[in-house]
Amino acid sequence: MHEFDDAVLQCFLDNQLQLFPQPVADSLEAAEAFLEECMAVVVDSLEEVVEYFEEEGIDMDGATGDEILEADEVFDVGDGRYLIVEG
């Protein structure tokens, strides 16, 4: 598991409303604490996103890569990595 670096934390801060109705963090520190608390993970590729969902037993109904990336729980960090947050 990766540490949450500033790029990951900023991605979550900027996009948290895709998963939550109201902001849950207002600073990098608050974002880090929240992500640690909810056991968020950072993966290095789309394939790892798919593996994560399969390992967690999340039914993807045959979803393709692009459809999986549209899931509210998946945040594109922008450098090839993805943050997965279970709301």
N, CA, C and O atoms as a CHARMM CRD file, in Angstrom:
* protein
*
  348
    1    1 MET  N      0.84100  -1.19100   0.00000 PROA 1      0.00000
    2    1 MET  CA     0.00000   0.00000   0.00000 PROA 1      0.00000
    3    1 MET  C      0.88200   1.24900   0.00000 PROA 1      0.00000
    4    1 MET  O      1.92700   1.29800   0.65000 PROA 1      0.00000
    5    2 HSD  N      0.44400   2.21900  -0.72300 PROA 2      0.00000
    6    2 HSD  CA     1.21300   3.45700  -0.85900 PROA 2      0.00000
    7    2 HSD  C      0.85200   4.44700   0.24200 PROA 2      0.00000
    8    2 HSD  O     -0.25100   4.42600   0.78700 PROA 2      0.00000
    9    3 GLU  N      1.78900   5.29300   0.54600 PROA 3      0.00000
   10    3 GLU  CA     1.47600   6.45200   1.37400 PROA 3      0.00000
   11    3 GLU  C      0.68100   7.43000   0.50700 PROA 3      0.00000
   12    3 GLU  O      0.77400   7.40600  -0.72000 PROA 3      0.00000
   13    4 PHE  N     -0.07900   8.26500   1.14600 PROA 4      0.00000
   14    4 PHE  CA    -0.82300   9.28500   0.42400 PROA 4      0.00000
   15    4 PHE  C      0.07700  10.50500   0.26400 PROA 4      0.00000
   16    4 PHE  O      0.30500  11.23900   1.22600 PROA 4      0.00000
   17    5 ASP  N      0.59100  10.72500  -0.95100 PROA 5      0.00000
   18    5 ASP  CA     1.43100  11.89600  -1.18200 PROA 5      0.00000
   19    5 ASP  C      0.55400  13.09700  -1.53200 PROA 5      0.00000
   20    5 ASP  O     -0.66600  12.97900  -1.65200 PROA 5      0.00000
   21    6 ASP  N      1.19600  14.25300  -1.69200 PROA 6      0.00000
   22    6 ASP  CA     0.42500  15.47400  -1.92100 PROA 6      0.00000
   23    6 ASP  C     -0.43800  15.40300  -3.18000 PROA 6      0.00000
   24    6 ASP  O     -1.53700  15.95700  -3.20100 PROA 6      0.00000
   25    7 ALA  N      0.04000  14.72900  -4.23000 PROA 7      0.00000
   26    7 ALA  CA    -0.74800  14.63000  -5.46700 PROA 7      0.00000
   27    7 ALA  C     -2.04300  13.87100  -5.21000 PROA 7      0.00000
   28    7 ALA  O     -3.10600  14.26200  -5.69200 PROA 7      0.00000
   29    8 VAL  N     -1.95000  12.79200  -4.45300 PROA 8      0.00000
   30    8 VAL  CA    -3.13600  11.99000  -4.13300 PROA 8      0.00000
   31    8 VAL  C     -4.08600  12.79600  -3.24700 PROA 8      0.00000
   32    8 VAL  O     -5.29400  12.82800  -3.48000 PROA 8      0.00000
   33    9 LEU  N     -3.52600  13.44100  -2.23500 PROA 9      0.00000
   34    9 LEU  CA    -4.35900  14.21300  -1.31500 PROA 9      0.00000
   35    9 LEU  C     -5.05400  15.37200  -2.02300 PROA 9      0.00000
   36    9 LEU  O     -6.22900  15.64200  -1.77200 PROA 9      0.00000
   37   10 GLN  N     -4.32800  16.05700  -2.90700 PROA 10     0.00000
   38   10 GLN  CA    -4.92600  17.17200  -3.63500 PROA 10     0.00000
   39   10 GLN  C     -6.00700  16.67300  -4.58500 PROA 10     0.00000
   40   10 GLN  O     -7.04000  17.32400  -4.73600 PROA 10     0.00000
   41   11 CYS  N     -5.78800  15.54100  -5.21900 PROA 11     0.00000
   42   11 CYS  CA    -6.80100  14.94300  -6.09600 PROA 11     0.00000
   43   11 CYS  C     -8.08300  14.68500  -5.31000 PROA 11     0.00000
   44   11 CYS  O     -9.18100  14.98800  -5.77700 PROA 11     0.00000
   45   12 PHE  N     -7.93000  14.12000  -4.11000 PROA 12     0.00000
   46   12 PHE  CA    -9.11200  13.84500  -3.30300 PROA 12     0.00000
   47   12 PHE  C     -9.80300  15.14600  -2.88300 PROA 12     0.00000
   48   12 PHE  O    -11.02600  15.25700  -2.96500 PROA 12     0.00000
   49   13 LEU  N     -9.02800  16.11100  -2.44100 PROA 13     0.00000
   50   13 LEU  CA    -9.62000  17.40100  -2.03900 PROA 13     0.00000
   51   13 LEU  C    -10.39900  18.02400  -3.18900 PROA 13     0.00000
   52   13 LEU  O    -11.50600  18.52800  -2.99600 PROA 13     0.00000
   53   14 ASP  N     -9.81900  17.99000  -4.38300 PROA 14     0.00000
   54   14 ASP  CA   -10.44200  18.63700  -5.54400 PROA 14     0.00000
   55   14 ASP  C    -11.69000  17.91400  -6.02400 PROA 14     0.00000
   56   14 ASP  O    -12.57900  18.53400  -6.60800 PROA 14     0.00000
   57   15 ASN  N    -11.76500  16.60000  -5.78200 PROA 15     0.00000
   58   15 ASN  CA   -12.81800  15.78900  -6.39200 PROA 15     0.00000
   59   15 ASN  C    -13.71600  15.06300  -5.39900 PROA 15     0.00000
   60   15 ASN  O    -14.52800  14.22900  -5.80200 PROA 15     0.00000
   61   16 GLN  N    -13.58600  15.36500  -4.10700 PROA 16     0.00000
   62   16 GLN  CA   -14.31700  14.60000  -3.09600 PROA 16     0.00000
   63   16 GLN  C    -15.83300  14.64700  -3.27200 PROA 16     0.00000
   64   16 GLN  O    -16.53000  13.73500  -2.82800 PROA 16     0.00000
   65   17 LEU  N    -16.35700  15.69900  -3.91600 PROA 17     0.00000
   66   17 LEU  CA   -17.80600  15.79600  -4.07500 PROA 17     0.00000
   67   17 LEU  C    -18.36200  14.78300  -5.07600 PROA 17     0.00000
   68   17 LEU  O    -19.57900  14.61700  -5.16900 PROA 17     0.00000
   69   18 GLN  N    -17.48400  14.10100  -5.83100 PROA 18     0.00000
   70   18 GLN  CA   -17.99800  13.05500  -6.71600 PROA 18     0.00000
   71   18 GLN  C    -18.49000  11.85800  -5.89800 PROA 18     0.00000
   72   18 GLN  O    -19.28300  11.05300  -6.38700 PROA 18     0.00000
   73   19 LEU  N    -18.02100  11.74300  -4.65700 PROA 19     0.00000
   74   19 LEU  CA   -18.38900  10.60400  -3.82400 PROA 19     0.00000
   75   19 LEU  C    -19.24400  11.00200  -2.62700 PROA 19     0.00000
   76   19 LEU  O    -20.08000  10.22200  -2.17100 PROA 19     0.00000
   77   20 PHE  N    -19.03900  12.20500  -2.12300 PROA 20     0.00000
   78   20 PHE  CA   -19.73300  12.63400  -0.91400 PROA 20     0.00000
   79   20 PHE  C    -20.59300  13.87100  -1.20100 PROA 20     0.00000
   80   20 PHE  O    -20.20900  14.71800  -2.00800 PROA 20     0.00000
   81   21 PRO  N    -21.76400  13.97900  -0.53600 PROA 21     0.00000
   82   21 PRO  CA   -22.64400  15.12000  -0.80600 PROA 21     0.00000
   83   21 PRO  C    -22.07200  16.44900  -0.31200 PROA 21     0.00000
   84   21 PRO  O    -22.41300  17.51100  -0.83300 PROA 21     0.00000
   85   22 GLN  N    -21.20500  16.38100   0.69100 PROA 22     0.00000
   86   22 GLN  CA   -20.57200  17.58700   1.21300 PROA 22     0.00000
   87   22 GLN  C    -19.08900  17.29400   1.42500 PROA 22     0.00000
   88   22 GLN  O    -18.71300  16.13500   1.59700 PROA 22     0.00000
   89   23 PRO  N    -18.24900  18.31400   1.41700 PROA 23     0.00000
   90   23 PRO  CA   -16.81500  18.07200   1.63600 PROA 23     0.00000
   91   23 PRO  C    -16.56600  17.37800   2.97200 PROA 23     0.00000
   92   23 PRO  O    -17.19800  17.69400   3.98000 PROA 23     0.00000
   93   24 VAL  N    -15.63500  16.42900   2.96100 PROA 24     0.00000
   94   24 VAL  CA   -15.27400  15.71900   4.18800 PROA 24     0.00000
   95   24 VAL  C    -13.89100  16.15800   4.66900 PROA 24     0.00000
   96   24 VAL  O    -13.47600  15.80000   5.77200 PROA 24     0.00000
   97   25 ALA  N    -13.17400  16.93200   3.84600 PROA 25     0.00000
   98   25 ALA  CA   -11.84000  17.40300   4.21300 PROA 25     0.00000
   99   25 ALA  C    -11.63300  18.78400   3.60800 PROA 25     0.00000
  100   25 ALA  O    -12.13000  19.07900   2.52200 PROA 25     0.00000
  101   26 ASP  N    -10.89000  19.62800   4.32700 PROA 26     0.00000
  102   26 ASP  CA   -10.65400  20.98300   3.83400 PROA 26     0.00000
  103   26 ASP  C     -9.17600  21.33800   3.79800 PROA 26     0.00000
  104   26 ASP  O     -8.81100  22.49200   3.57400 PROA 26     0.00000
  105   27 SER  N     -8.31700  20.32700   4.02400 PROA 27     0.00000
  106   27 SER  CA    -6.87400  20.55700   3.96500 PROA 27     0.00000
  107   27 SER  C     -6.20300  19.24000   3.61300 PROA 27     0.00000
  108   27 SER  O     -6.82700  18.18100   3.69000 PROA 27     0.00000
  109   28 LEU  N     -4.94000  19.30100   3.23100 PROA 28     0.00000
  110   28 LEU  CA    -4.20800  18.07400   2.93400 PROA 28     0.00000
  111   28 LEU  C     -4.16000  17.17300   4.16100 PROA 28     0.00000
  112   28 LEU  O     -4.28900  15.95500   4.04200 PROA 28     0.00000
  113   29 GLU  N     -3.97500  17.76700   5.34300 PROA 29     0.00000
  114   29 GLU  CA    -3.90100  16.97100   6.56800 PROA 29     0.00000
  115   29 GLU  C     -5.22500  16.26900   6.85200 PROA 29     0.00000
  116   29 GLU  O     -5.25300  15.09500   7.21900 PROA 29     0.00000
  117   30 ALA  N     -6.31800  17.00500   6.67700 PROA 30     0.00000
  118   30 ALA  CA    -7.63300  16.41600   6.91400 PROA 30     0.00000
  119   30 ALA  C     -7.92900  15.33000   5.88300 PROA 30     0.00000
  120   30 ALA  O     -8.52700  14.30500   6.20900 PROA 30     0.00000
  121   31 ALA  N     -7.51300  15.55400   4.64900 PROA 31     0.00000
  122   31 ALA  CA    -7.72000  14.54600   3.61100 PROA 31     0.00000
  123   31 ALA  C     -6.95600  13.27500   3.95500 PROA 31     0.00000
  124   31 ALA  O     -7.48000  12.17000   3.81600 PROA 31     0.00000
  125   32 GLU  N     -5.70400  13.43700   4.40800 PROA 32     0.00000
  126   32 GLU  CA    -4.89700  12.26700   4.75800 PROA 32     0.00000
  127   32 GLU  C     -5.53100  11.48800   5.90600 PROA 32     0.00000
  128   32 GLU  O     -5.60900  10.26000   5.85700 PROA 32     0.00000
  129   33 ALA  N     -5.97800  12.19200   6.92800 PROA 33     0.00000
  130   33 ALA  CA    -6.60400  11.52800   8.06700 PROA 33     0.00000
  131   33 ALA  C     -7.86800  10.78400   7.63000 PROA 33     0.00000
  132   33 ALA  O     -8.11100   9.65400   8.05200 PROA 33     0.00000
  133   34 PHE  N     -8.66400  11.42800   6.78500 PROA 34     0.00000
  134   34 PHE  CA    -9.90300  10.79600   6.31100 PROA 34     0.00000
  135   34 PHE  C     -9.59800   9.54500   5.49200 PROA 34     0.00000
  136   34 PHE  O    -10.21400   8.49800   5.69300 PROA 34     0.00000
  137   35 LEU  N     -8.64300   9.65900   4.56600 PROA 35     0.00000
  138   35 LEU  CA    -8.32700   8.52600   3.69700 PROA 35     0.00000
  139   35 LEU  C     -7.75500   7.35900   4.49800 PROA 35     0.00000
  140   35 LEU  O     -8.05100   6.20100   4.20500 PROA 35     0.00000
  141   36 GLU  N     -6.93900   7.65900   5.50600 PROA 36     0.00000
  142   36 GLU  CA    -6.41600   6.58400   6.35200 PROA 36     0.00000
  143   36 GLU  C     -7.54300   5.90700   7.12000 PROA 36     0.00000
  144   36 GLU  O     -7.56700   4.68400   7.25900 PROA 36     0.00000
  145   37 GLU  N     -8.47700   6.71600   7.61700 PROA 37     0.00000
  146   37 GLU  CA    -9.58500   6.18700   8.40700 PROA 37     0.00000
  147   37 GLU  C    -10.48300   5.26900   7.58300 PROA 37     0.00000
  148   37 GLU  O    -10.96200   4.25300   8.08700 PROA 37     0.00000
  149   38 CYS  N    -10.71300   5.61900   6.32600 PROA 38     0.00000
  150   38 CYS  CA   -11.62500   4.79900   5.51800 PROA 38     0.00000
  151   38 CYS  C    -10.87800   3.76500   4.67600 PROA 38     0.00000
  152   38 CYS  O    -11.45000   3.16800   3.76500 PROA 38     0.00000
  153   39 MET  N     -9.58700   3.55600   4.98900 PROA 39     0.00000
  154   39 MET  CA    -8.80700   2.50200   4.34700 PROA 39     0.00000
  155   39 MET  C     -8.73700   2.65800   2.82200 PROA 39     0.00000
  156   39 MET  O     -8.81000   1.67500   2.08500 PROA 39     0.00000
  157   40 ALA  N     -8.59600   3.88800   2.37000 PROA 40     0.00000
  158   40 ALA  CA    -8.45400   4.14300   0.93500 PROA 40     0.00000
  159   40 ALA  C     -7.14300   3.52500   0.44800 PROA 40     0.00000
  160   40 ALA  O     -6.20700   3.34300   1.22600 PROA 40     0.00000
  161   41 VAL  N     -7.09000   3.21200  -0.82600 PROA 41     0.00000
  162   41 VAL  CA    -5.87600   2.64200  -1.40200 PROA 41     0.00000
  163   41 VAL  C     -5.49100   3.40100  -2.66400 PROA 41     0.00000
  164   41 VAL  O     -6.33700   3.97200  -3.35200 PROA 41     0.00000
  165   42 VAL  N     -4.19100   3.39200  -2.95000 PROA 42     0.00000
  166   42 VAL  CA    -3.66800   3.97300  -4.18400 PROA 42     0.00000
  167   42 VAL  C     -3.09900   2.81300  -4.99800 PROA 42     0.00000
  168   42 VAL  O     -2.30800   2.01400  -4.49500 PROA 42     0.00000
  169   43 VAL  N     -3.51200   2.73300  -6.26100 PROA 43     0.00000
  170   43 VAL  CA    -2.99800   1.69000  -7.15100 PROA 43     0.00000
  171   43 VAL  C     -2.34700   2.35100  -8.35500 PROA 43     0.00000
  172   43 VAL  O     -2.59400   3.52100  -8.65100 PROA 43     0.00000
  173   44 ASP  N     -1.50900   1.57900  -9.04600 PROA 44     0.00000
  174   44 ASP  CA    -0.65600   2.13800 -10.09100 PROA 44     0.00000
  175   44 ASP  C     -1.18900   2.00500 -11.51100 PROA 44     0.00000
  176   44 ASP  O     -0.55800   2.49000 -12.45000 PROA 44     0.00000
  177   45 SER  N     -2.34900   1.35200 -11.68700 PROA 45     0.00000
  178   45 SER  CA    -2.83700   1.15600 -13.05100 PROA 45     0.00000
  179   45 SER  C     -4.31900   0.79200 -13.03300 PROA 45     0.00000
  180   45 SER  O     -4.87500   0.43600 -11.99500 PROA 45     0.00000
  181   46 LEU  N     -4.93700   0.88900 -14.19600 PROA 46     0.00000
  182   46 LEU  CA    -6.32700   0.46600 -14.34900 PROA 46     0.00000
  183   46 LEU  C     -6.47900  -1.01000 -13.99400 PROA 46     0.00000
  184   46 LEU  O     -7.46300  -1.40600 -13.36800 PROA 46     0.00000
  185   47 GLU  N     -5.49400  -1.82700 -14.39800 PROA 47     0.00000
  186   47 GLU  CA    -5.55600  -3.25700 -14.09800 PROA 47     0.00000
  187   47 GLU  C     -5.63500  -3.48000 -12.59300 PROA 47     0.00000
  188   47 GLU  O     -6.36000  -4.36100 -12.12900 PROA 47     0.00000
  189   48 GLU  N     -4.88200  -2.67400 -11.82200 PROA 48     0.00000
  190   48 GLU  CA    -4.91200  -2.81800 -10.36800 PROA 48     0.00000
  191   48 GLU  C     -6.23900  -2.35400  -9.78600 PROA 48     0.00000
  192   48 GLU  O     -6.67400  -2.87100  -8.75800 PROA 48     0.00000
  193   49 VAL  N     -6.89100  -1.38200 -10.42800 PROA 49     0.00000
  194   49 VAL  CA    -8.23800  -0.97600  -9.99200 PROA 49     0.00000
  195   49 VAL  C     -9.17700  -2.17100 -10.15200 PROA 49     0.00000
  196   49 VAL  O     -9.93400  -2.50200  -9.24000 PROA 49     0.00000
  197   50 VAL  N     -9.12200  -2.81500 -11.31900 PROA 50     0.00000
  198   50 VAL  CA    -9.98400  -3.97400 -11.58500 PROA 50     0.00000
  199   50 VAL  C     -9.70000  -5.08100 -10.57300 PROA 50     0.00000
  200   50 VAL  O    -10.63000  -5.67100 -10.02300 PROA 50     0.00000
  201   51 GLU  N     -8.41200  -5.36800 -10.32200 PROA 51     0.00000
  202   51 GLU  CA    -8.04200  -6.40300  -9.35800 PROA 51     0.00000
  203   51 GLU  C     -8.58600  -6.07800  -7.97900 PROA 51     0.00000
  204   51 GLU  O     -9.08300  -6.95700  -7.27600 PROA 51     0.00000
  205   52 TYR  N     -8.49100  -4.81300  -7.59300 PROA 52     0.00000
  206   52 TYR  CA    -8.98500  -4.40900  -6.27600 PROA 52     0.00000
  207   52 TYR  C    -10.47300  -4.70700  -6.14600 PROA 52     0.00000
  208   52 TYR  O    -10.91200  -5.30000  -5.16100 PROA 52     0.00000
  209   53 PHE  N    -11.25000  -4.28900  -7.15200 PROA 53     0.00000
  210   53 PHE  CA   -12.68800  -4.52600  -7.08800 PROA 53     0.00000
  211   53 PHE  C    -13.00100  -6.01500  -7.05100 PROA 53     0.00000
  212   53 PHE  O    -13.90900  -6.44000  -6.33600 PROA 53     0.00000
  213   54 GLU  N    -12.25100  -6.81700  -7.82100 PROA 54     0.00000
  214   54 GLU  CA   -12.47600  -8.25900  -7.81500 PROA 54     0.00000
  215   54 GLU  C    -12.14900  -8.84900  -6.45000 PROA 54     0.00000
  216   54 GLU  O    -12.90800  -9.66800  -5.93100 PROA 54     0.00000
  217   55 GLU  N    -11.01700  -8.43700  -5.86100 PROA 55     0.00000
  218   55 GLU  CA   -10.61600  -8.94600  -4.55300 PROA 55     0.00000
  219   55 GLU  C    -11.61100  -8.56600  -3.47000 PROA 55     0.00000
  220   55 GLU  O    -11.84500  -9.33300  -2.53700 PROA 55     0.00000
  221   56 GLU  N    -12.19900  -7.37400  -3.59500 PROA 56     0.00000
  222   56 GLU  CA   -13.16600  -6.91400  -2.60400 PROA 56     0.00000
  223   56 GLU  C    -14.55000  -7.52400  -2.83700 PROA 56     0.00000
  224   56 GLU  O    -15.46300  -7.33000  -2.03500 PROA 56     0.00000
  225   57 GLY  N    -14.69600  -8.25800  -3.93800 PROA 57     0.00000
  226   57 GLY  CA   -15.97900  -8.88100  -4.23100 PROA 57     0.00000
  227   57 GLY  C    -17.03000  -7.89800  -4.70200 PROA 57     0.00000
  228   57 GLY  O    -18.22800  -8.14800  -4.57000 PROA 57     0.00000
  229   58 ILE  N    -16.58300  -6.78000  -5.25300 PROA 58     0.00000
  230   58 ILE  CA   -17.51900  -5.77400  -5.74500 PROA 58     0.00000
  231   58 ILE  C    -17.97500  -6.18800  -7.13900 PROA 58     0.00000
  232   58 ILE  O    -17.15300  -6.37700  -8.03700 PROA 58     0.00000
  233   59 ASP  N    -19.27500  -6.32700  -7.31600 PROA 59     0.00000
  234   59 ASP  CA   -19.83200  -6.77700  -8.59000 PROA 59     0.00000
  235   59 ASP  C    -19.76600  -5.64400  -9.59700 PROA 59     0.00000
  236   59 ASP  O    -20.36500  -4.58500  -9.40700 PROA 59     0.00000
  237   60 MET  N    -19.02800  -5.88300 -10.67100 PROA 60     0.00000
  238   60 MET  CA   -18.85600  -4.84000 -11.68500 PROA 60     0.00000
  239   60 MET  C    -19.75100  -5.06200 -12.89900 PROA 60     0.00000
  240   60 MET  O    -19.69900  -4.29200 -13.85900 PROA 60     0.00000
  241   61 ASP  N    -20.57000  -6.10900 -12.86200 PROA 61     0.00000
  242   61 ASP  CA   -21.50500  -6.38500 -13.96200 PROA 61     0.00000
  243   61 ASP  C    -20.82000  -6.34400 -15.32600 PROA 61     0.00000
  244   61 ASP  O    -21.37300  -5.80800 -16.28700 PROA 61     0.00000
  245   62 GLY  N    -19.62600  -6.90600 -15.40800 PROA 62     0.00000
  246   62 GLY  CA   -18.93100  -6.92800 -16.68400 PROA 62     0.00000
  247   62 GLY  C    -18.47000  -5.56700 -17.15500 PROA 62     0.00000
  248   62 GLY  O    -18.24200  -5.36900 -18.34900 PROA 62     0.00000
  249   63 ALA  N    -18.32800  -4.62600 -16.23800 PROA 63     0.00000
  250   63 ALA  CA   -17.91300  -3.26500 -16.60300 PROA 63     0.00000
  251   63 ALA  C    -16.52700  -3.28700 -17.23900 PROA 63     0.00000
  252   63 ALA  O    -15.66100  -4.06800 -16.84200 PROA 63     0.00000
  253   64 THR  N    -16.33100  -2.43300 -18.21500 PROA 64     0.00000
  254   64 THR  CA   -15.02600  -2.30800 -18.86000 PROA 64     0.00000
  255   64 THR  C    -14.17600  -1.31100 -18.08400 PROA 64     0.00000
  256   64 THR  O    -14.65800  -0.67700 -17.14500 PROA 64     0.00000
  257   65 GLY  N    -12.92200  -1.17300 -18.47300 PROA 65     0.00000
  258   65 GLY  CA   -12.00600  -0.26000 -17.80300 PROA 65     0.00000
  259   65 GLY  C    -12.54700   1.13700 -17.67100 PROA 65     0.00000
  260   65 GLY  O    -12.52800   1.71000 -16.58200 PROA 65     0.00000
  261   66 ASP  N    -13.03500   1.70300 -18.77200 PROA 66     0.00000
  262   66 ASP  CA   -13.52800   3.07400 -18.72900 PROA 66     0.00000
  263   66 ASP  C    -14.72400   3.20800 -17.79800 PROA 66     0.00000
  264   66 ASP  O    -14.86200   4.20800 -17.09400 PROA 66     0.00000
  265   67 GLU  N    -15.59300   2.19200 -17.79900 PROA 67     0.00000
  266   67 GLU  CA   -16.76800   2.24600 -16.92800 PROA 67     0.00000
  267   67 GLU  C    -16.35700   2.16000 -15.45800 PROA 67     0.00000
  268   67 GLU  O    -16.95300   2.81200 -14.60000 PROA 67     0.00000
  269   68 ILE  N    -15.34400   1.35800 -15.17800 PROA 68     0.00000
  270   68 ILE  CA   -14.85600   1.23400 -13.80700 PROA 68     0.00000
  271   68 ILE  C    -14.27800   2.56300 -13.34400 PROA 68     0.00000
  272   68 ILE  O    -14.47400   2.96700 -12.19800 PROA 68     0.00000
  273   69 LEU  N    -13.56700   3.24100 -14.23400 PROA 69     0.00000
  274   69 LEU  CA   -12.96900   4.52600 -13.86100 PROA 69     0.00000
  275   69 LEU  C    -14.02400   5.59400 -13.59800 PROA 69     0.00000
  276   69 LEU  O    -13.73700   6.59700 -12.94500 PROA 69     0.00000
  277   70 GLU  N    -15.23200   5.39200 -14.09500 PROA 70     0.00000
  278   70 GLU  CA   -16.31200   6.34900 -13.86200 PROA 70     0.00000
  279   70 GLU  C    -16.99300   6.11300 -12.52100 PROA 70     0.00000
  280   70 GLU  O    -17.83600   6.91200 -12.11300 PROA 70     0.00000
  281   71 ALA  N    -16.64500   5.03200 -11.82800 PROA 71     0.00000
  282   71 ALA  CA   -17.23800   4.76200 -10.51600 PROA 71     0.00000
  283   71 ALA  C    -16.90100   5.90700  -9.56600 PROA 71     0.00000
  284   71 ALA  O    -15.79000   6.43800  -9.58700 PROA 71     0.00000
  285   72 ASP  N    -17.86000   6.27400  -8.74500 PROA 72     0.00000
  286   72 ASP  CA   -17.65100   7.39500  -7.82400 PROA 72     0.00000
  287   72 ASP  C    -16.47700   7.16300  -6.88100 PROA 72     0.00000
  288   72 ASP  O    -15.85400   8.11900  -6.41800 PROA 72     0.00000
  289   73 GLU  N    -16.17000   5.89700  -6.59400 PROA 73     0.00000
  290   73 GLU  CA   -15.10600   5.57700  -5.63700 PROA 73     0.00000
  291   73 GLU  C    -13.71400   5.71300  -6.21800 PROA 73     0.00000
  292   73 GLU  O    -12.73200   5.69200  -5.47700 PROA 73     0.00000
  293   74 VAL  N    -13.61100   5.85300  -7.53900 PROA 74     0.00000
  294   74 VAL  CA   -12.30800   5.86400  -8.20400 PROA 74     0.00000
  295   74 VAL  C    -11.93000   7.29400  -8.58400 PROA 74     0.00000
  296   74 VAL  O    -12.67200   7.98400  -9.28300 PROA 74     0.00000
  297   75 PHE  N    -10.77100   7.72100  -8.11500 PROA 75     0.00000
  298   75 PHE  CA   -10.25900   9.06900  -8.38900 PROA 75     0.00000
  299   75 PHE  C     -8.99100   8.94100  -9.22400 PROA 75     0.00000
  300   75 PHE  O     -8.05500   8.24800  -8.82800 PROA 75     0.00000
  301   76 ASP  N     -8.95500   9.59300 -10.35800 PROA 76     0.00000
  302   76 ASP  CA    -7.78000   9.58100 -11.23300 PROA 76     0.00000
  303   76 ASP  C     -6.80400  10.63500 -10.73500 PROA 76     0.00000
  304   76 ASP  O     -7.07800  11.83200 -10.82000 PROA 76     0.00000
  305   77 VAL  N     -5.66100  10.18800 -10.21200 PROA 77     0.00000
  306   77 VAL  CA    -4.67800  11.12300  -9.65100 PROA 77     0.00000
  307   77 VAL  C     -4.06600  11.97800 -10.76200 PROA 77     0.00000
  308   77 VAL  O     -3.65400  13.11400 -10.52500 PROA 77     0.00000
  309   78 GLY  N     -4.01100  11.42300 -11.97800 PROA 78     0.00000
  310   78 GLY  CA    -3.52600  12.20600 -13.10800 PROA 78     0.00000
  311   78 GLY  C     -2.12800  11.83200 -13.55300 PROA 78     0.00000
  312   78 GLY  O     -1.63000  12.35300 -14.55100 PROA 78     0.00000
  313   79 ASP  N     -1.48600  10.92600 -12.81600 PROA 79     0.00000
  314   79 ASP  CA    -0.12800  10.51200 -13.18100 PROA 79     0.00000
  315   79 ASP  C     -0.05700   9.00900 -13.41700 PROA 79     0.00000
  316   79 ASP  O      1.00800   8.40000 -13.31300 PROA 79     0.00000
  317   80 GLY  N     -1.20000   8.42500 -13.73200 PROA 80     0.00000
  318   80 GLY  CA    -1.25400   6.97700 -13.95600 PROA 80     0.00000
  319   80 GLY  C     -1.75100   6.21100 -12.75100 PROA 80     0.00000
  320   80 GLY  O     -2.08700   5.03100 -12.85300 PROA 80     0.00000
  321   81 ARG  N     -1.79900   6.87800 -11.60700 PROA 81     0.00000
  322   81 ARG  CA    -2.27100   6.21200 -10.39500 PROA 81     0.00000
  323   81 ARG  C     -3.75000   6.53700 -10.14900 PROA 81     0.00000
  324   81 ARG  O     -4.28600   7.52600 -10.65000 PROA 81     0.00000
  325   82 TYR  N     -4.37500   5.67700  -9.36900 PROA 82     0.00000
  326   82 TYR  CA    -5.77200   5.87000  -9.01600 PROA 82     0.00000
  327   82 TYR  C     -5.94800   5.70900  -7.52000 PROA 82     0.00000
  328   82 TYR  O     -5.34200   4.83500  -6.90000 PROA 82     0.00000
  329   83 LEU  N     -6.78000   6.55900  -6.94700 PROA 83     0.00000
  330   83 LEU  CA    -7.14500   6.48300  -5.53700 PROA 83     0.00000
  331   83 LEU  C     -8.52400   5.82800  -5.47100 PROA 83     0.00000
  332   83 LEU  O     -9.44700   6.25000  -6.16700 PROA 83     0.00000
  333   84 ILE  N     -8.66200   4.81400  -4.64800 PROA 84     0.00000
  334   84 ILE  CA    -9.95000   4.14400  -4.47200 PROA 84     0.00000
  335   84 ILE  C    -10.41500   4.40100  -3.04100 PROA 84     0.00000
  336   84 ILE  O     -9.73200   4.05200  -2.07900 PROA 84     0.00000
  337   85 VAL  N    -11.59500   5.02000  -2.91900 PROA 85     0.00000
  338   85 VAL  CA   -12.15100   5.38600  -1.62600 PROA 85     0.00000
  339   85 VAL  C    -13.51200   4.73100  -1.50400 PROA 85     0.00000
  340   85 VAL  O    -14.39200   4.96100  -2.33300 PROA 85     0.00000
  341   86 GLU  N    -13.69000   3.91800  -0.47500 PROA 86     0.00000
  342   86 GLU  CA   -15.00300   3.33700  -0.25700 PROA 86     0.00000
  343   86 GLU  C    -15.78800   4.26400   0.64800 PROA 86     0.00000
  344   86 GLU  O    -15.44400   4.43900   1.81700 PROA 86     0.00000
  345   87 GLY  N    -16.83300   4.85100   0.11500 PROA 87     0.00000
  346   87 GLY  CA   -17.59600   5.86800   0.82300 PROA 87     0.00000
  347   87 GLY  C    -18.45100   5.30100   1.94400 PROA 87     0.00000
  348   87 GLY  O    -19.14900   6.05100   2.62700 PROA 87     0.00000
